[in-house]
């Protein structure tokens, strides 16, 4: 039981940091998108120079953006974790890589409840 609580607590803490960084990334993305002549390359540069992992999903639970640090942190497959992948796809890939040791559907439900 303690392991589950500790894992959830760490998950909440990490999730809070990631949500904060995702908000910053979304702000940067919107700012860059609204500027004429600014390309996606600049957004990629900003995201991939962050020291924290960043991942952002849309309201349909589809991956919008993630940075290299996020992929590296969880040893995720770039073939699976890419724009358009579902939240469940990403969570299942974490399970496969060994960075998550609880049921993917339960974990998804917890994330959605927090958001």
Secondary structure, 3 states (H helix, E strand, C coil): CHHHHHHHHHHHHHHHHHHHHHHHHHHHHHHHHHCCCCCHHHHHHHHHCCCCCCEEECCCCEEEEECHHHHHHCCCCCCCCCCCCEHHHHHHHHHHHCCCCCCHHHHHHHHHHHC
